[in-house]
Amino acid sequence: MNNFFIKYLLLSITIFFCGIDVFLLADSGTGQLNVIIYPRLVEDEGAMYSVYINELNEYSNYYESNHVVQNLSPGKTFVRFKDLDGWITPNTEVIDIIADSLTTITVSYCTDSPEIYYATASRQYTDKVQLYWQENICVDSYSIYRSLNAYGTDAILIADNVTENIFSDFSALPGIKYFYLVKPSNGIFSSPVSGIRSLEYPLNVHATDGEYFNEIYISWDSVIGAIDYEVWRNSEPVTISAKIIQTVINNTHTDKDIFPGKRYYYWVKASSSVCNSHYSDYDEGYASLGVPSSIHATTNLIDYVKICWESVIGAVDYTVDYTMNDRRMMNIQKFQDENCLIHTNAIPGREYYYRVKAINHFCISEWSNFILGIRALAKPIAHASKREFDNKISITWQAIT
């Protein structure tokens, strides 16, 4: 093979591999360096790096992230980074360059103000406000400030030398919105972010079980931080279809918009101006059906005894019974005329003691007190003889039964 052919073959191989592999472009015995800069945002803002060239005793020009520097002498060298406004510049790195090898390092620019990306909102915790913020590898410790306004103008220091990117504020009061600021030891304040310690849900909710006529009394324990309470009700023990029936400032409520005897389920939520608690545990309650009052029974009607009473809220029917001297209780077949009943089978002249109770689809009331009623005796119809007898006048009348 002649020398011309050999030179042509080597030239072809060189052209074919040109740009394919950076190592083929580097001089034998030298090293390469690749620096990757994070975050991506900082690249757009002009983050770059420069390598110290030992042979020239000076730094190179600045290179963009992921640029490979060729032909570096083996041994230690330095990498520095371009300063950018609003960012903490990474420290100068000492790098070992290895002959015929590519050395890759990654560095991060850090913001001079860590951004809080999460803070608790209402209902998250009832014993604290939990804060998290973006981890910043350039920061050794943080200070936590708390304010009552969104601008942070009245912020006070509540914690110092916090070394993690999480903080729990156990001194926060429930039901109040706070604004938190985080200050790195070598940076500036973050923007305020709000957090709330949620209210506890009310404990010991109690609804009365028939202690009252036509109303249910609900009570519960007060909750620290609450300014009012929402009372919820349902006819079954689930909250999904429950309705709020009242908002009150005290820890009691009387529910009169009910049907006596029907069972209801009650929940209570504590509220502040910025949050509500979870539902309390439920309690079941019901109201008793009222006892008929103002009972009156006639004593002057000859055809029957009429017993009347005042209407009872929620009643759909009434039962009347009576006793006589033998104290046996007897039920009457009712013929109801509004809130009255006609006792046509009463024996004239006998004393009857009547009582009434109310009924609906859910319950029966207690009996009323007894009231006296009498079917009056009919007036006798008398007949006197006229001239029928010489020595007398005969008087007759119809017997009364």
ChimeraX attribute file (.defattr): number of C-alpha atoms within 10 A of each C-alpha:
attribute: neighborCount
match mode: 1-to-1
recipient: residues
	/A:1	5
	/A:2	6
	/A:3	7
	/A:4	8
	/A:5	10
	/A:6	10
	/A:7	10
	/A:8	10
	/A:9	10
	/A:10	11
	/A:11	11
	/A:12	11
	/A:13	10
	/A:14	12
	/A:15	10
	/A:16	10
	/A:17	12
	/A:18	12
	/A:19	11
	/A:20	10
	/A:21	9
	/A:22	14
	/A:23	17
	/A:24	12
	/A:25	14
	/A:26	16
	/A:27	13
	/A:28	11
	/A:29	13
	/A:30	19
	/A:31	23
	/A:32	22
	/A:33	22
	/A:34	18
	/A:35	22
	/A:36	19
	/A:37	22
	/A:38	15
	/A:39	13
	/A:40	13
	/A:41	11
	/A:42	18
	/A:43	15
	/A:44	8
	/A:45	11
	/A:46	13
	/A:47	24
	/A:48	22
	/A:49	23
	/A:50	20
	/A:51	23
	/A:52	18
	/A:53	16
	/A:54	15
	/A:55	8
	/A:56	8
	/A:57	8
	/A:58	11
	/A:59	16
	/A:60	15
	/A:61	10
	/A:62	15
	/A:63	18
	/A:64	16
	/A:65	20
	/A:66	16
	/A:67	14
	/A:68	16
	/A:69	19
	/A:70	17
	/A:71	18
	/A:72	23
	/A:73	18
	/A:74	17
	/A:75	13
	/A:76	12
	/A:77	17
	/A:78	16
	/A:79	18
	/A:80	19
	/A:81	20
	/A:82	14
	/A:83	15
	/A:84	14
	/A:85	9
	/A:86	13
	/A:87	17
	/A:88	18
	/A:89	20
	/A:90	16
	/A:91	13
	/A:92	13
	/A:93	14
	/A:94	12
	/A:95	16
	/A:96	15
	/A:97	21
	/A:98	18
	/A:99	18
	/A:100	17
	/A:101	14
	/A:102	17
	/A:103	17
	/A:104	14
	/A:105	12
	/A:106	11
	/A:107	16
	/A:108	20
	/A:109	26
	/A:110	21
	/A:111	21
	/A:112	22
	/A:113	22
	/A:114	23
	/A:115	20
	/A:116	20
	/A:117	10
	/A:118	15
	/A:119	19
	/A:120	18
	/A:121	17
	/A:122	21
	/A:123	17
	/A:124	17
	/A:125	16
	/A:126	18
	/A:127	17
	/A:128	20
	/A:129	27
	/A:130	19
	/A:131	22
	/A:132	17
	/A:133	17
	/A:134	14
	/A:135	14
	/A:136	19
	/A:137	10
	/A:138	19
	/A:139	20
	/A:140	13
	/A:141	16
	/A:142	23
	/A:143	17
	/A:144	21
	/A:145	20
	/A:146	24
	/A:147	20
	/A:148	16
	/A:149	15
	/A:150	16
	/A:151	14
	/A:152	18
	/A:153	10
	/A:154	11
	/A:155	19
	/A:156	14
	/A:157	13
	/A:158	12
	/A:159	15
	/A:160	15
	/A:161	12
	/A:162	16
	/A:163	14
	/A:164	14
	/A:165	16
	/A:166	16
	/A:167	18
	/A:168	13
	/A:169	17
	/A:170	12
	/A:171	11
	/A:172	18
	/A:173	19
	/A:174	23
	/A:175	26
	/A:176	20
	/A:177	24
	/A:178	21
	/A:179	21
	/A:180	28
	/A:181	25
	/A:182	29
	/A:183	21
	/A:184	24
	/A:185	19
	/A:186	13
	/A:187	19
	/A:188	15
	/A:189	18
	/A:190	17
	/A:191	17
	/A:192	21
	/A:193	22
	/A:194	20
	/A:195	24
	/A:196	26
	/A:197	28
	/A:198	31
	/A:199	28
	/A:200	25
	/A:201	24
	/A:202	24
	/A:203	17
	/A:204	13
	/A:205	19
	/A:206	20
	/A:207	26
	/A:208	18
	/A:209	18
	/A:210	18
	/A:211	14
	/A:212	15
	/A:213	18
	/A:214	21
	/A:215	23
	/A:216	25
	/A:217	19
	/A:218	21
	/A:219	19
	/A:220	19
	/A:221	14
	/A:222	19
	/A:223	20
	/A:224	14
	/A:225	18
	/A:226	23
	/A:227	15
	/A:228	19
	/A:229	26
	/A:230	21
	/A:231	25
	/A:232	21
	/A:233	23
	/A:234	20
	/A:235	14
	/A:236	13
	/A:237	17
	/A:238	13
	/A:239	15
	/A:240	7
	/A:241	11
	/A:242	17
	/A:243	15
	/A:244	14
	/A:245	14
	/A:246	14
	/A:247	16
	/A:248	13
	/A:249	13
	/A:250	13
	/A:251	19
	/A:252	18
	/A:253	20
	/A:254	13
	/A:255	18
	/A:256	13
	/A:257	10
	/A:258	15
	/A:259	20
	/A:260	28
	/A:261	26
	/A:262	16
	/A:263	18
	/A:264	21
	/A:265	20
	/A:266	28
	/A:267	29
	/A:268	28
	/A:269	24
	/A:270	30
	/A:271	24
	/A:272	18
	/A:273	12
	/A:274	12
	/A:275	20
	/A:276	21
	/A:277	24
	/A:278	18
	/A:279	19
	/A:280	20
	/A:281	17
	/A:282	22
	/A:283	19
	/A:284	20
	/A:285	21
	/A:286	25
	/A:287	26
	/A:288	24
	/A:289	28
	/A:290	24
	/A:291	21
	/A:292	24
	/A:293	17
	/A:294	11
	/A:295	19
	/A:296	18
	/A:297	24
	/A:298	18
	/A:299	19
	/A:300	16
	/A:301	15
	/A:302	18
	/A:303	17
	/A:304	21
	/A:305	24
	/A:306	20
	/A:307	23
	/A:308	21
	/A:309	18
	/A:310	14
	/A:311	19
	/A:312	21
	/A:313	16
	/A:314	20
	/A:315	23
	/A:316	11
	/A:317	16
	/A:318	20
	/A:319	18
	/A:320	20
	/A:321	18
	/A:322	20
	/A:323	17
	/A:324	14
	/A:325	9
	/A:326	6
	/A:327	10
	/A:328	8
	/A:329	12
	/A:330	12
	/A:331	11
	/A:332	16
	/A:333	14
	/A:334	14
	/A:335	11
	/A:336	14
	/A:337	11
	/A:338	11
	/A:339	15
	/A:340	20
	/A:341	22
	/A:342	20
	/A:343	20
	/A:344	16
	/A:345	12
	/A:346	18
	/A:347	18
	/A:348	20
	/A:349	16
	/A:350	13
	/A:351	18
	/A:352	22
	/A:353	18
	/A:354	24
	/A:355	22
	/A:356	23
	/A:357	22
	/A:358	24
	/A:359	21
	/A:360	18
	/A:361	13
	/A:362	14
	/A:363	16
	/A:364	20
	/A:365	22
	/A:366	15
	/A:367	17
	/A:368	19
	/A:369	15
	/A:370	17
	/A:371	17
	/A:372	18
	/A:373	25
	/A:374	22
	/A:375	25
	/A:376	20
	/A:377	17
	/A:378	15
	/A:379	11
	/A:380	11
	/A:381	10
	/A:382	10
	/A:383	11
	/A:384	11
	/A:385	11
	/A:386	11
	/A:387	10
	/A:388	10
	/A:389	9
	/A:390	7
	/A:391	7
	/A:392	10
	/A:393	12
	/A:394	12
	/A:395	10
	/A:396	12
	/A:397	11
	/A:398	10
	/A:399	10
	/A:400	10
	/A:401	8
